[in-house]
């Protein structure tokens, strides 16, 4: 999700929140249920959501794995203090 999110950023996520095009969400791909991702919603699909990352050169999103099930919508990003990251 670079440049929107960077390594070490923390998100407050609201589970089950209403999702609209352009929202940043936490989701799982049906074809990769073990993979939890943070991506941007592009459009609703018949059986889920089409999601993509903000970095067009990295295609570990719906372009590779198909539709996703959204778990929650990111409502706030914050930067934890460096001493608390472990």
N, C-alpha and C positions, 0 to 999 in steps of 0.2 A: 504494500500500500504506500510505498515511498512515492511521492514526497509528502502525502497527507499524514501518514504515521511512520514513526521510526522505531528502531529497536529500543526497548526500554519504556516506551509510552504505555500508559495504563488507561483502560477504558472502563467507564461505568456503563453497563449494558442493561437495558430493560427487557426482560423476557416477555415474549408475547405481545410486544408493543406493535401498534399499527405501522406498517412499512409502506414507504412511497419511493418512487423512482428517485435516485440520487442519494438515498440514505446509506450510511455505513452500517453494516450488519455483521453479526456473528452467525455463521451457517455451517451446514454439513452437506456434502454432496452425496446423493444416493448411491453413486458408483464408488464412493470412498467414505463410508460411514465412520471410519477411524480418524478422519482428517477434519479438524475444527479450524475454520478459516475466518478471517476478517476481510470483507470485500465490500464493494459498492453495488447497490441494486441498479440494474440497467432497465429491466422490464419484467412484468409478470408473465409467466408462461402457464400453459394449461394445468400442469401438475406441480408447479413450484415457481421458483424465481430464477431469472438469468442474472448472474452476478459476475462482475469483473473487477480486477485490481486496477489501481490508478496508474501503474507502470505498464505501458503498452507492450514492453519487450518481455515481460514475464507473463506467461500464459498458463498459470496454474489455477485456472478459474473455470467458468462454464464453457469456455472455448475448448477446454480439454476434457472436463468431467461432466458436462451437461447441467441440467437444472439442479437447484439446491433447495433445501428446506431451511428457512430462516428460523433461528433460535431466538434472537433478540436484536434490538436496534441500539446502536451506540448513541448515548445521549450526552456523554461528557468525556473529554480526554484530559488527563492530567499527567504530570511528570513526578514520579515518586522521588524522594530524596535519594541521592546516590548511595548513602550508607545502608539503605533498606533493601536494595536490590541484591539478591543472592541466588 
